């Protein structure tokens, strides 16, 4: 129990693997300069986030486990272990990762709400996983089951031997997700049953891969992040070094292509290319390793890649990955709407990556992108009832899209379960004598800054209202520290991260911050207002973030958005969906650039939303080929809430009736 007893202050690693207060054998002195406050120390109490977290815990996680049972993902472990008769079933060898990710999410849930029944369920499934592990530590049910079925080859998994098809087998990808789940389960329960499986597997991989041994690299990155988490849990330096070796080997050994970001060494890469999920995981792994090893080349590379994405490859919803073919980034400024892939997993990886970029640099522009992804393209990936999912998240639909209960490749549902279970861990961070308020939402947080405990509460109706009241309660009667409050880019006159998008009009009034009813100057450094003072019990901070309806236009080099505008209010990007316009022909609408717009609360709609109301013109040809123009009242809804009322048209970007310089930049 040595590891578990030392892990209480280390729970933040559940979603990032940051070693706050963890006394282990790790020898590195470097680490992220900014320390996130773990999700176990932050409790959302509003309907927006708390309801989602509870739906994930009570509905989505058991639903996803049920689907894993129904689709043989659990039975495959039992078959590989000879615990039952049958043949391995499934399309992909990486199906093993689906139970792993859900176990990770379920373990996070146990951290904040004990559930003996779920605990016992996890024990039983982990028993199947342990039984499927081979004597030397190898764990990949497609191989083991095939070998035990007379050498039957499982399609797309391996050629003739272990590790001989790393570009497609995903043996190492599987291992990474298994490590993350095992560490989460150990921290949640104190049981080493799964952690020991992970350690045994990682020891094997460290023996097999390296200079002069097997020099291949994983086709799908993930093991790098998992190895770092295992390193933090055990203090075994070799796991960190193995993660770095896999990264350094890209572009040098094994299969080389841009699809898996193996076209050149990672420190030479400057543009986001290839499969978007693999890229997001790799950039996250590079940030982890860089923080722990002072690898400046990694930081220079991911800085350059981040600039490429933010300025040329980021959807207004915070999504990444333009192309269905290869689930990949496109060329610069290639951001189609109807054919956007914008995979849910990629958008989650974008949150992981941007959060790490903040932890390296402490700048709000990374949180601005993270928040944009979080409130739009991530939560759009799961239905409000928690039982239907999006794989792609397009920004326009002619009526053919709908959420599904499950997928043959079911990576996204499992990713949703682990992400939502830990979402409150992105709200705050600390460094030295400063607390960073990164996300807003009604909540209570217990944290430590400068050796003193502080409780912070937020009272707000965010994201529907920009007024936030924070109460500061230091443990002692007084305590001097700095409260750094992020002013989001949507509450300013320009985007912090990019010139890819532009607000058409300046704000009528700026954000304001008050301490005990006394207004403070709105001077920001790196996107934060700094309140440095001796805090006392009950001190109140009032933040008023303006939330007018913002019209946004796009760089003209994005062909799909020339002459179009989108609407945003607060962190939420809006869309028009077929039930909310007479006739349902969203794709025929044209919005006058000066058309009056207003907001209205709709507590009865889609779990309770604020809609944007206005009048557009439906443009349609007449039989005599003349154009018919019909005024249509519409209500725009938050993008995350679309596709809950049947199949029909939807659009985020709407044509405007006057093509002037305001509509799209004239930049070359």
C-alpha positions in Angstrom: 0.0 0.0 0.0 3.0 2.4 -0.1 2.1 3.9 -3.4 -1.6 4.5 -2.5 -0.8 6.1 0.9 1.4 8.6 -0.8 -1.1 9.3 -3.6 -3.6 11.5 -1.9 -2.0 14.7 -3.0 -1.3 13.3 -6.4 -4.9 12.9 -7.7 -4.4 15.5 -10.4 -2.5 12.9 -12.4 -5.8 11.2 -13.1 -6.3 13.4 -16.1 -2.8 14.9 -16.7 -0.3 12.9 -14.6 1.0 15.9 -12.8 2.8 14.9 -9.5 1.4 17.4 -7.0 2.6 16.3 -3.6 3.5 12.8 -4.6 6.5 11.3 -2.9 7.8 8.7 -5.2 11.2 7.5 -6.5 11.2 9.9 -9.5 14.6 11.6 -9.8 13.8 14.4 -12.3 13.6 17.9 -10.9 11.9 19.6 -13.8 8.1 19.6 -14.2 5.2 21.8 -15.4 5.6 25.2 -13.8 1.8 25.5 -13.5 0.0 22.9 -11.4 -3.6 22.1 -12.1 -6.0 21.6 -9.2 -7.3 18.0 -9.5 -10.9 17.3 -10.3 -11.4 15.7 -6.9 -10.9 19.1 -5.4 -13.3 21.0 -7.6 -17.0 20.3 -7.5 -19.4 21.9 -10.0 -22.8 22.6 -8.5 -24.6 24.0 -11.5 -27.0 22.3 -13.8 -24.8 22.7 -16.8 -21.8 20.7 -15.7 -23.0 18.9 -12.6 -25.9 17.3 -14.6 -23.5 16.2 -17.4 -21.1 14.7 -14.9 -23.8 12.8 -13.1 -25.4 11.6 -16.4 -21.9 10.4 -17.4 -21.5 8.5 -14.1 -25.0 7.1 -13.8 -26.0 6.6 -17.5 -23.1 6.8 -20.0 -20.6 4.6 -18.2 -22.9 1.7 -17.5 -24.4 2.1 -21.0 -20.9 1.9 -22.5 -20.0 -1.1 -20.4 -23.2 -2.8 -21.6 -22.2 -2.2 -25.2 -18.8 -3.6 -24.5 -20.5 -6.7 -23.2 -22.9 -7.0 -26.1 -20.1 -6.6 -28.7 -17.7 -9.2 -27.2 -15.2 -6.6 -26.1 -15.3 -8.1 -22.6 -15.6 -11.7 -23.8 -12.5 -11.3 -25.9 -10.5 -11.1 -22.7 -12.2 -14.2 -21.3 -11.6 -16.1 -24.6 -7.9 -15.1 -24.7 -7.7 -16.3 -21.0 -9.4 -19.6 -21.8 -12.1 -18.6 -19.3 -14.8 -19.3 -21.9 -15.1 -21.1 -25.2 -15.5 -19.1 -28.4 -13.7 -17.1 -31.1 -12.3 -13.6 -30.9 -14.7 -11.2 -32.5 -14.4 -7.7 -33.7 -13.2 -5.6 -36.5 -10.1 -4.1 -34.8 -7.4 -5.3 -32.4 -7.7 -2.0 -30.6 -11.2 -2.9 -29.3 -9.4 -3.8 -26.1 -9.0 0.0 -25.4 -12.8 0.6 -25.1 -13.1 -1.3 -21.8 -9.9 0.3 -20.7 -11.1 3.9 -21.2 -14.4 3.2 -19.6 -12.7 1.6 -16.6 -10.6 4.8 -16.4 -13.8 7.0 -16.4 -15.5 4.7 -13.9 -12.5 4.9 -11.6 -12.6 8.7 -11.7 -16.3 8.4 -10.7 -15.4 6.3 -7.7 -13.0 9.0 -6.6 -15.8 11.4 -5.9 -18.7 9.1 -5.2 -18.1 5.6 -3.8 -20.2 2.8 -5.4 -19.6 -0.7 -4.1 -21.5 -2.3 -6.9 -19.4 -0.6 -9.6 -16.3 -1.3 -7.6 -17.1 -5.0 -7.7 -17.9 -4.9 -11.4 -14.5 -3.4 -12.1 -12.8 -6.0 -10.0 -14.4 -8.8 -12.0 -13.5 -7.2 -15.4 -10.0 -6.5 -14.3 -9.8 -10.1 -13.3 -10.5 -11.1 -16.9 -7.9 -8.6 -18.2 -5.3 -10.0 -15.8 -6.1 -13.6 -16.9 -5.7 -12.7 -20.5 -2.2 -11.4 -19.9 0.5 -13.8 -21.1 3.3 -14.9 -18.8 5.9 -12.4 -20.0 3.5 -9.5 -19.7 2.2 -9.3 -23.3 -1.5 -8.2 -23.4 -3.3 -8.0 -26.7 -6.4 -10.3 -27.0 -6.4 -10.5 -30.8 -3.0 -12.1 -30.8 -3.5 -14.3 -27.7 -6.9 -15.6 -28.7 -5.8 -16.2 -32.3 -2.7 -18.1 -31.1 -4.9 -20.3 -28.9 -7.3 -20.9 -31.8 -4.7 -22.8 -33.8 -2.8 -19.7 -35.1 -5.8 -17.9 -36.6 -4.8 -14.5 -37.8 -7.1 -11.7 -36.8 -7.6 -9.2 -39.6 -5.6 -5.9 -39.4 -3.9 -6.9 -36.2 -0.6 -8.5 -37.0 1.3 -10.2 -39.8 2.9 -13.3 -38.4 4.3 -12.4 -35.0 3.8 -10.0 -32.2 4.9 -6.4 -32.9 5.3 -7.0 -36.7 2.5 -4.7 -37.8 2.9 -1.7 -35.5 1.5 0.7 -38.0 -1.9 -1.0 -37.8 -1.9 -3.4 -34.9 -2.1 -0.7 -32.2 -0.6 -3.1 -29.6 1.3 -0.1 -28.1 -1.8 2.2 -28.4 -3.7 -0.4 -26.4 -1.0 -0.5 -23.8 -1.1 3.3 -23.3 -4.8 3.3 -22.6 -4.4 0.3 -20.3 -1.7 2.2 -18.3 -4.0 5.2 -17.9 -6.9 3.1 -16.7 -4.7 1.0 -14.3 -3.2 4.1 -12.6 -6.7 5.7 -12.3 -8.1 2.4 -10.8 -5.2 2.1 -8.3 -5.6 5.7 -7.2 -9.4 5.3 -6.8 -9.3 2.0 -4.9 -5.8 1.4 -3.6 -5.9 -2.0 -5.3 -2.9 -3.0 -7.3 -4.7 -5.7 -9.4 -4.7 -3.6 -12.5 -1.6 -1.6 -11.8 0.5 -4.8 -11.5 -0.8 -5.8 -15.0 0.3 -2.5 -16.4 3.7 -2.6 -14.8 4.3 -6.2 -16.1 3.4 -5.1 -19.6 5.5 -1.9 -19.5 8.5 -3.9 -18.3 8.1 -6.2 -21.3 7.9 -3.2 -23.7 11.0 -1.6 -22.2 12.8 -4.9 -22.8 11.6 -5.3 -26.4 11.9 -1.8 -27.7 15.0 0.3 -27.8 18.3 0.9 -29.6 19.6 -2.3 -31.1 16.4 -4.1 -30.3 13.0 -3.6 -31.9 13.2 0.0 -33.3 9.7 0.4 -34.5 7.3 3.1 -33.3 3.5 2.9 -32.6 1.3 3.7 -35.5 -1.1 5.3 -33.1 0.4 7.4 -30.4 -0.9 7.1 -26.8 1.6 4.9 -25.1 3.8 8.0 -24.5 1.1 9.6 -22.3 0.4 6.3 -20.5 4.1 5.6 -19.8 4.5 9.1 -18.2 1.5 8.4 -16.0 3.0 5.0 -15.0 6.3 6.7 -14.3 4.7 9.2 -12.0 2.8 6.4 -10.2 5.9 4.2 -9.6 8.9 6.4 -9.9 10.4 4.0 -12.5 12.6 6.3 -14.6 12.7 3.7 -17.4 9.1 4.4 -18.2 9.8 8.1 -18.8 12.8 7.3 -20.9 10.8 4.8 -22.9 8.2 7.4 -23.7 10.9 9.8 -24.9 12.5 7.0 -27.0 9.3 6.3 -28.8 8.9 10.1 -29.6 12.6 10.5 -30.6 12.4 7.4 -32.9 9.6 8.9 -35.0 11.0 9.9 -38.4 14.1 7.8 -37.8 13.0 4.2 -37.5 10.2 1.9 -38.5 7.3 3.0 -40.6 7.5 6.6 -41.8 4.6 8.7 -43.0 2.8 11.9 -42.3 -0.4 10.1 -41.5 1.0 9.0 -38.2 3.4 12.0 -37.8 6.4 9.8 -38.5 7.5 11.7 -41.6 10.3 13.5 -39.8 11.8 13.7 -36.3 9.3 15.3 -33.9 11.7 18.2 -33.0 11.7 19.1 -36.7 7.9 19.2 -37.2 6.2 22.6 -37.5 2.9 21.8 -39.1 0.0 19.6 -37.9 -0.5 16.8 -40.4 -2.1 13.4 -40.6 -4.5 11.7 -38.3 -5.8 14.3 -35.9 -6.2 12.1 -32.8 -2.8 10.6 -33.1 -1.4 14.1 -33.5 -3.2 15.4 -30.4 -2.0 12.5 -28.3 1.6 12.9 -29.6 1.7 16.7 -28.9 0.3 16.0 -25.4 3.0 13.3 -24.8 5.7 15.7 -26.1 4.5 18.3 -23.6 4.6 15.8 -20.7 8.1 14.6 -21.6 9.4 18.1 -22.2 8.1 19.2 -18.8 9.9 16.3 -17.0 13.2 16.4 -19.0 13.7 20.0 -19.9 13.6 19.0 -23.6 13.6 22.5 -25.2 13.4 21.0 -28.7 10.0 19.5 -27.9 8.6 22.8 -26.7 9.9 24.7 -29.7 8.2 22.1 -32.0 4.8 22.0 -30.2 4.8 25.8 -30.0 5.3 26.0 -33.8 2.7 23.3 -34.4 0.2 25.0 -32.1 0.6 28.3 -34.0 -0.1 26.4 -37.2 -3.3 24.9 -35.9 -4.6 28.0 -34.1 -4.0 30.3 -37.1 -4.8 27.9 -40.0 -6.5 24.6 -39.0 -8.9 25.3 -36.1 -12.6 25.2 -36.5 -14.7 28.0 -34.8 -16.1 25.2 -32.6 -12.6 24.4 -31.4 -12.6 21.2 -33.4 -9.6 19.8 -35.3 -9.4 17.4 -38.3 -10.9 18.5 -41.6 -10.8 15.4 -43.7 -12.8 12.1 -43.5 -10.0 10.5 -45.5 -7.5 9.5 -42.9 -9.5 11.3 -40.1 -6.9 13.9 -40.7 -5.8 17.6 -40.7 -6.2 19.2 -44.1 -4.0 21.8 -45.8 -3.7 25.2 -44.3 -7.1 27.0 -44.4 -8.9 23.8 -45.4 -11.9 23.9 -43.1 -15.0 22.6 -44.9 -18.2 22.6 -43.0 -20.5 19.9 -44.4 -17.6 17.4 -44.9 -15.8 18.3 -41.6 -14.6 15.3 -39.8 -13.9 17.0 -36.4 -13.8 13.7 -34.6 -14.9 13.7 -31.0 -11.7 12.0 -29.9 -9.7 14.6 -31.8 -11.5 17.4 -30.0 -10.9 15.8 -26.6 -7.2 15.5 -27.5 -7.2 19.2 -28.4 -8.4 19.9 -24.8 -5.6 17.7 -23.4 -3.0 19.4 -25.6 -4.1 23.0 -25.0 -4.3 22.4 -21.2 -0.7 21.2 -21.2 0.4 24.2 -23.3 -1.0 26.4 -20.6 0.8 24.4 -17.9 4.0 25.0 -19.8 3.5 28.7 -20.6 0.8 30.1 -18.3 -0.9 32.1 -21.1 -4.7 32.3 -21.4 -4.7 31.9 -25.2 -4.4 28.1 -24.7 -7.3 28.1 -22.3 -9.3 30.1 -24.8 -8.9 27.4 -27.3 -9.4 24.7 -24.7 -12.7 26.3 -23.6 -13.8 26.7 -27.2 -13.3 23.0 -27.8 -14.9 22.0 -24.5 -18.1 24.0 -24.8 -18.7 23.2 -28.4 -17.1 20.3 -30.2 -16.4 18.1 -27.2 -19.8 18.0 -25.5 -21.5 17.9 -28.9 -20.1 14.3 -29.1 -22.6 12.9 -26.6 -26.4 13.3 -26.4 -28.0 15.1 -23.5 -29.4 11.7 -22.2 -25.9 10.2 -22.4 -26.7 7.3 -24.6 -26.0 8.5 -28.2 -22.8 9.7 -29.7 -21.2 11.6 -32.6 -18.0 10.3 -34.2 -17.6 13.2 -36.7 -19.0 16.7 -35.6 -19.7 18.5 -38.9 -20.6 22.2 -39.0 -23.3 21.8 -41.6 -25.8 19.0 -42.4 -28.2 18.4 -45.3 -30.2 16.1 -43.0 -28.1 12.9 -43.1 -26.4 13.1 -39.7 -27.7 11.7 -36.5 -26.1 10.4 -33.3 -25.5 6.6 -32.9 -25.7 4.3 -30.0 -22.3 2.7 -30.8 -19.8 2.2 -33.5 -17.7 -0.6 -34.9 -14.7 1.6 -34.0 -16.0 2.8 -30.6 -13.2 5.0 -29.5 -15.3 8.1 -29.0 -17.9 6.9 -26.4 -15.1 5.6 -24.1 -13.2 8.8 -24.4 -16.3 10.8 -23.5 -16.7 8.7 -20.3 -13.2 9.4 -19.0 -13.2 13.0 -20.1 -16.5 14.1 -18.5 -15.7 12.3 -15.3 -12.6 14.6 -14.8 -13.8 17.8 -16.5 -13.7 19.9 -13.3 -10.0 19.5 -13.2 -9.5 22.1 -15.9 -11.0 24.9 -13.9 -8.0 26.1 -11.7 -4.2 26.0 -11.5 -1.6 27.3 -9.1 1.9 28.5 -9.2 3.9 29.8 -6.3 1.7 32.4 -4.6 -0.9 32.6 -7.4 -4.2 30.9 -8.2 -5.3 30.9 -11.8 -9.1 30.9 -12.5 -9.3 29.3 -15.9 -12.9 28.2 -16.3 -16.1 29.7 -14.9 -19.1 27.8 -13.5 -21.0 27.5 -10.3 -18.6 25.4 -8.1 -16.6 25.0 -5.0 -12.9 24.3 -5.0 -10.5 23.4 -2.2 -6.9 24.1 -3.1 -3.5 25.1 -1.6 -1.4 28.1 -2.6 1.8 29.0 -0.9 1.3 26.4 1.7 -2.1 27.7 2.7 -5.4 26.2 2.1 -8.0 28.2 0.3 -11.7 27.5 -0.5 -13.0 29.3 -3.6 -16.7 29.3 -4.6 -18.3 30.6 -7.8 -21.9 31.6 -8.0 -23.0 32.1 -11.5 -25.4 31.0 -14.3 -22.5 30.7 -16.7 -22.5 29.9 -19.7 -25.8 31.6 -20.0 -24.8 34.7 -18.0 -21.4 36.3 -17.7 -21.8 37.5 -14.1 -19.6 35.5 -11.7 -19.4 36.1 -7.9 -16.4 34.5 -6.2 -16.0 34.1 -2.5 -12.5 33.7 -1.2 -12.1 31.8 2.1 -8.4 31.3 3.2 -7.7 28.8 5.9 -6.2 31.4 8.3 -7.7 34.8 9.0 -5.6 36.3 6.3 -3.3 35.2 3.5 -1.4 37.0 0.8 -1.6 35.6 -2.6 -2.6 36.6 -6.1 -5.9 35.6 -7.7 -5.4 35.6 -11.5 -8.7 35.8 -13.3 -8.8 34.9 -17.0 -10.6 37.4 -19.3 -11.7 35.1 -22.2 -11.1 36.3 -25.7 -14.8 36.3 -26.4 -15.2 39.1 -23.8 -12.7 41.3 -25.7 -12.5 42.7 -29.1 -10.2 40.1 -30.7 -9.3 36.5 -30.6 -6.3 35.8 -28.4 -5.0 32.8 -30.2 -5.5 33.6 -33.9 -6.4 36.0 -36.6 -8.3 33.2 -38.4 -11.5 34.6 -37.0 -12.7 38.2 -36.4 -15.5 39.8 -34.5 -17.4 42.2 -36.9 -18.1 44.8 -34.2 -16.3 45.9 -31.0 -17.9 45.3 -27.6 -20.2 48.1 -26.3 -18.8 47.7 -22.8 -15.7 45.9 -21.5 -15.4 43.2 -18.8 -15.2 44.5 -15.3 -13.8 43.1 -12.0 -14.6 44.2 -8.5 -13.2 43.3 -5.1 -15.5 43.9 -2.2 -17.6 46.2 -4.5 -14.6 48.3 -5.5 -13.7 48.2 -9.2 -10.1 47.3 -10.1 -8.4 48.4 -13.3 -8.8 45.9 -16.1 -5.1 45.4 -16.9 -4.3 42.0 -18.2 -1.0 40.2 -18.5 -1.1 37.0 -20.6 -4.9 37.3 -20.5 -5.2 37.5 -16.7 -6.2 40.2 -14.3 -4.0 39.9 -11.2 -5.6 40.6 -7.8 -2.6 40.6 -5.4 -3.7 41.3 -1.8 -4.0 39.9 1.7 -7.2 38.0 1.5 -9.6 37.5 4.4 -12.5 35.2 5.0 -15.5 36.2 2.9 -13.8 38.6 0.5 -15.9 38.8 -2.6 -14.8 39.1 -6.2 -17.3 40.1 -8.9 -16.5 39.4 -12.5 -18.8 40.7 -15.2 -18.0 39.2 -18.6 -20.1 40.9 -21.4 -22.2 38.4 -23.3 -23.7 40.2 -26.3 -24.4 38.2 -29.5 -21.2 38.3 -31.5 -21.1 38.0 -35.2 -17.9 36.4 -36.4 -16.3 36.2 -39.9 -13.5 34.1 -41.2 -10.3 34.6 -43.1 -11.1 34.5 -46.8 -8.6 31.8 -47.4 -11.2 29.5 -45.8 -13.2 29.0 -49.0 -16.3 27.5 -47.4 -16.9 30.6 -45.2 -16.5 33.4 -47.7 -19.6 35.7 -47.4 -20.8 33.9 -44.3 -21.2 34.7 -40.7 -21.5 32.7 -37.5 -23.0 33.7 -34.1 -21.4 33.3 -30.7 -22.5 34.3 -27.2 -20.1 33.8 -24.4 -18.1 30.6 -25.0 -21.0 29.1 -27.1 -21.0 28.9 -30.9 -24.6 28.8 -32.3 -26.2 27.0 -35.2 -29.6 27.1 -36.9 -31.3 23.7 -37.0 -34.3 22.7 -39.1 -37.0 22.6 -36.3 -36.3 26.2 -35.5 -37.1 27.8 -38.8 -40.4 27.6 -40.7 -40.1 25.1 -43.5 -36.9 23.6 -42.1 -34.7 24.8 -45.1 -31.8 26.1 -43.1 -29.4 25.9 -46.1 -31.5 28.4 -48.0 -31.3 31.1 -45.4 -29.5 34.4 -45.9 -29.0 36.7 -42.9 -28.7 40.5 -43.3 -25.5 41.6 -41.8 -27.3 44.2 -39.7 -30.4 42.2 -38.9 -31.5 42.7 -35.3 -30.9 39.7 -33.0 -32.1 39.0 -29.5 -31.7 36.4 -26.9 -34.4 34.5 -25.0 -34.1 31.8 -22.3 -35.8 28.5 -23.2 -35.8 26.3 -20.0 -38.1 23.9 -21.8 -35.8 23.3 -24.8 -32.8 20.9 -25.0 -32.2 20.7 -21.3 -32.5 24.4 -20.9 -30.7 26.8 -23.3 -30.6 30.5 -24.2 -31.5 30.9 -27.9 -30.8 33.7 -30.4 -33.8 34.9 -32.2 -34.0 36.8 -35.5 -35.3 37.0 -39.0 -33.5 35.7 -42.1 -34.6 35.4 -45.7 -35.2 32.1 -47.4 -33.9 32.2 -50.9 -35.4 29.7 -53.3 -35.9 29.4 -57.1 -39.5 29.7 -58.5 -40.7 27.5 -61.2 -40.1 30.3 -63.7 -36.5 30.5 -62.5 -37.0 33.8 -60.7 -35.7 33.9 -57.2 -38.3 33.8 -54.4 -37.3 35.6 -51.1 -39.4 34.8 -48.0 -38.7 36.2 -44.6 -38.3 33.5 -42.0 -38.2 33.8 -38.2 -35.6 31.6 -36.7 -34.1 30.6 -33.3 -30.4 29.6 -33.2 -29.4 27.0 -30.6 -26.0 26.2 -29.1 -24.1 24.0 -31.5 -23.5 21.3 -28.8 -27.3 20.7 -28.6 -28.1 20.0 -32.2 -29.4 16.6 -33.6 -31.7 15.8 -30.7 -35.0 16.3 -32.6 -34.6 14.1 -35.6 -32.7 14.4 -38.9 -32.7 17.7 -40.8 -30.7 20.6 -42.0 -28.2 22.5 -39.7 -25.7 25.2 -40.3 -23.1 27.0 -38.2 -22.1 29.4 -40.9 -24.9 31.4 -42.6 -24.6 33.5 -45.8 -25.1 37.2 -45.4 -26.9 39.4 -47.8 -24.3 42.1 -48.2 -20.8 41.1 -49.3 -18.6 43.9 -48.0 -15.1 44.1 -46.5 -16.7 43.2 -43.1 -17.7 39.7 -44.5 -14.4 37.9 -44.5 -10.9 39.3 -44.4 -9.2 40.6 -47.5 -5.9 39.2 -46.3 -4.0 37.5 -49.1 
